[in-house]
């Protein structure tokens, strides 16, 4: 039978985890606007008291925020939210239904990214990359046969293309767009699947054309196929927007 004397004494969390937690808390306040660009942060003493941590933890957290471009220090004045934070922070909000100008701007951005990714994928793809694309294509074909949307397989196909670029920054940007705006474009695909089943065969042909060009290591053909696919997707989205019932 164990006793309290047999148990290990409680351990304090490592300084690195404390500084990371403090850094995350302050970064969230900055991103939420609680601390606005140009605002002065609490002093080291205030932060140690508020968060019950040592000054070493506070300094490590502030050093991390400074390296991330969120704060800047002024000798003798303190630490401030970087006045250029809003300018340095990349944000894209999902287009508002009916805001055609914003939608067109996003489609232009998506077009440049899709074409670039396809071209690099054609130059750098490996056999495992091609295998992922094939699996997604087969999955979409199976979804069509079974009257399903296949939106998850559609995502996997485009994800496999971006991953085949072997460019971590393109992959990260694609993840950001997937979480924020690409789902709006996918809604047009879902709408097309529900109302215009015959057009989904065309979508699948567009995907197949991109795959064939990437498999053949032909960046020009891959870029053209990706551009045609996104332009058609844009047309489907415009059709979807035009058919949306007007707000009452």
C-alpha positions in Angstrom: 0.0 0.0 0.0 1.5 3.3 -1.1 1.7 6.4 1.2 2.1 10.0 0.5 5.8 9.7 1.2 6.0 7.1 -1.7 4.4 9.5 -4.2 6.5 11.8 -6.3 6.2 15.4 -5.3 4.1 17.6 -7.7 6.2 19.1 -10.4 5.9 22.6 -11.7 5.1 22.9 -15.4 8.3 23.6 -17.5 9.0 27.3 -18.2 8.7 26.7 -22.0 5.1 25.6 -21.6 4.3 28.5 -19.4 5.8 31.0 -21.8 4.0 29.4 -24.7 0.7 29.7 -22.9 1.3 33.3 -22.0 2.4 34.1 -25.5 -0.8 32.5 -26.9 -3.0 34.4 -24.5 -1.4 37.8 -25.5 -1.4 36.9 -29.2 -5.1 36.1 -29.0 -5.8 39.5 -27.3 -3.9 41.2 -30.2 -5.7 39.3 -32.9 -9.1 39.9 -31.3 -8.4 43.6 -31.0 -8.3 43.7 -27.2 -4.8 45.0 -27.6 -4.9 47.2 -30.7 -2.0 48.2 -33.0 0.1 50.8 -31.1 -1.3 49.9 -27.7 1.2 49.5 -24.9 1.3 46.1 -23.2 1.2 45.7 -19.5 4.6 45.9 -17.8 6.6 42.8 -17.0 5.7 43.2 -13.3 2.0 43.5 -14.2 2.2 40.4 -16.4 3.9 38.3 -13.7 1.2 39.3 -11.2 -1.7 38.8 -13.6 -0.6 35.4 -14.9 1.3 34.2 -11.8 4.6 33.5 -13.7 8.2 34.5 -13.3 9.8 37.4 -15.1 11.8 34.9 -17.1 8.6 33.3 -18.4 7.3 36.8 -19.4 10.5 37.7 -21.2 10.5 34.5 -23.1 6.8 35.0 -24.2 7.5 38.6 -25.3 10.6 37.5 -27.2 8.4 35.0 -29.1 5.7 37.6 -29.9 8.4 40.0 -31.1 9.9 37.3 -33.4 6.4 36.8 -34.9 6.0 40.5 -35.6 3.2 41.1 -33.2 5.0 43.5 -30.8 7.8 45.9 -30.8 9.8 47.4 -27.9 10.8 51.1 -27.5 13.7 51.8 -25.2 12.5 53.5 -22.0 8.9 53.4 -23.1 7.9 49.8 -22.9 6.5 47.1 -25.2 3.8 47.9 -27.8 1.6 46.1 -30.3 3.3 46.6 -33.6 1.5 49.5 -35.4 1.9 47.6 -38.7 0.2 44.4 -37.3 -2.9 44.8 -39.3 -0.9 45.4 -42.5 1.3 42.4 -41.8 -1.7 40.1 -40.9 -3.1 38.3 -44.0 -6.8 37.8 -43.8 -9.5 36.8 -46.3 -13.1 36.7 -45.2 -15.5 34.4 -47.0 -17.4 36.4 -49.6 -20.8 37.7 -48.6 -23.6 36.3 -50.7 -24.4 38.8 -53.4 -21.1 40.6 -53.1 -20.0 39.9 -56.7 -17.0 42.2 -56.7 -15.4 40.5 -53.6 -16.2 37.1 -55.1 -14.5 38.0 -58.4 -11.4 39.1 -56.5 -11.2 35.8 -54.6 -11.7 33.9 -57.8 -8.8 35.7 -59.4 -6.6 34.8 -56.4 -7.7 31.2 -56.5 -7.0 31.0 -60.2 -3.4 32.1 -59.8 -2.9 29.6 -57.0 -4.5 26.6 -58.7 -2.6 27.2 -61.9 0.7 27.6 -60.1 0.2 24.5 -58.0 -0.7 22.4 -61.0 2.4 23.5 -62.9 4.7 22.7 -60.0 3.0 19.4 -59.3 3.6 18.4 -62.9 7.3 19.1 -62.4 7.8 17.6 -58.9 5.2 14.9 -58.5 6.2 11.5 -57.2 4.5 8.1 -57.7 3.0 8.4 -54.2 1.6 11.8 -55.1 0.0 10.3 -58.3 -1.4 7.5 -56.2 -3.3 10.0 -53.9 -4.7 11.8 -57.0 -5.9 8.5 -58.5 -7.5 7.4 -55.3 -9.4 10.8 -55.1 -10.5 10.5 -58.7 -11.8 7.0 -58.2 -13.6 8.2 -55.1 -15.3 11.0 -57.0 -16.3 8.6 -59.7 -17.8 6.2 -57.2 -19.7 9.2 -55.6 -21.1 10.1 -59.0 -22.4 6.6 -59.6 -24.0 6.5 -56.2 -25.6 10.0 -56.5 -23.4 11.5 -53.8 -21.7 14.8 -53.7 -18.1 13.6 -53.4 -17.0 16.9 -51.9 -14.5 15.2 -49.5 -12.9 13.3 -52.5 -12.9 16.7 -54.4 -10.9 18.2 -51.5 -8.5 15.3 -51.4 -7.8 15.6 -55.1 -6.9 19.3 -54.9 -5.0 18.7 -51.7 -2.9 16.0 -53.3 -2.0 18.4 -56.2 -0.8 21.1 -53.8 1.1 18.5 -51.7 2.8 17.4 -54.9 4.4 20.8 -55.3 6.4 19.9 -52.2 6.3 23.6 -51.3 5.3 23.9 -47.6 4.2 27.5 -48.1 1.8 26.6 -50.9 0.5 23.8 -48.7 -0.1 26.2 -45.7 -1.8 28.8 -47.9 -4.0 26.1 -49.4 -5.0 25.0 -45.9 -5.9 28.6 -45.0 -8.0 29.1 -48.1 -9.7 25.7 -47.5 -10.8 26.9 -44.0 -11.9 30.3 -45.1 -13.0 30.7 -48.7 -12.7 27.5 -50.8 -15.8 26.0 -49.2 -17.8 28.8 -50.9 -16.6 27.6 -54.3 -17.4 24.0 -53.3 -20.9 25.0 -52.5 -21.4 25.7 -56.2 -20.1 22.2 -57.0 -22.6 20.8 -54.5 -25.4 22.8 -56.0 -24.4 21.6 -59.5 -24.4 18.0 -58.3 -28.0 18.4 -56.9 -29.5 20.2 -59.8 -27.4 19.5 -62.9 -26.2 15.9 -62.7 -25.1 16.0 -66.3 -22.6 18.8 -65.5 -20.9 16.7 -62.9 -19.5 14.5 -65.6 -17.9 17.6 -67.1 -16.4 18.4 -63.7 -14.9 14.9 -63.5 -13.5 15.3 -67.0 -11.8 18.6 -65.9 -10.2 16.8 -63.0 -9.1 14.0 -65.2 -7.4 16.4 -67.6 -5.4 18.0 -64.8 -4.3 14.5 -63.6 -3.3 13.4 -67.1 -1.1 16.5 -67.5 0.5 16.1 -64.1 1.1 12.4 -64.7 2.8 13.3 -68.0 5.0 15.9 -66.3 3.7 18.6 -68.6 3.5 21.8 -66.6 2.0 23.9 -69.5 -0.8 21.4 -70.0 -1.4 21.1 -66.3 -1.6 24.9 -65.9 -4.1 25.2 -68.8 -6.3 22.3 -67.4 -6.3 23.8 -63.9 -7.2 27.3 -65.3 -10.0 25.8 -67.4 -11.3 23.9 -64.3 -11.3 27.0 -62.1 -12.9 29.2 -64.7 -15.7 26.6 -65.1 -16.0 26.4 -61.3 -16.4 30.2 -61.3 -19.1 30.0 -63.8 -20.9 27.3 -61.7 -20.6 29.6 -58.7 -22.0 32.5 -60.6 -24.9 30.4 -61.7 -25.5 29.3 -58.1 -25.4 32.9 -56.9 -27.9 34.0 -59.6 -30.3 31.2 -58.6 -30.2 31.9 -54.9 -33.6 33.1 -53.7 -33.7 36.8 -53.0 -33.7 37.7 -49.3 -37.2 38.4 -48.0 
